[in-house]
């Protein structure tokens, strides 16, 4: 069996996994955005940093406080590093479940795009490697 055929297997599996992860994250974002329809202003009242494994970046999570029908509510959302306590942010919340919020400006699209891009490139590589082997391209 030609080496290109063997190389195509991990590229194909990796491409499927990366593209699947990106699709699951994207689906989750779309679901949250679809549910959170009521716009309001919220204040950042607390910052949490969840420890990750050694060598990984810690993700800041912010606690947002906002009013729903006169009742103060709190919700957590992973945010950008340049947000500060006391900042006022426009959020969208789910009227049936106000703890579900969506913050468009805090959404990190670059990482999602990178996952899609790398996954599709790996899938393309998994397709092209056997084609190269079939035609004898070295």
Secondary structure, 3 states (H helix, E strand, C coil): CCHHHHHHHHHHHHHHHHHHHHHHHHHHHHHHHHHCCEEEEEEEEEEEEECCCCCCCCEEEEEEEEEECCEEEEEEEECCCCCCCCCEEEEEECCCCCCCEECHHHCCHHHHHHHHHHHHHHHHHHHHHHHHHHHCCC
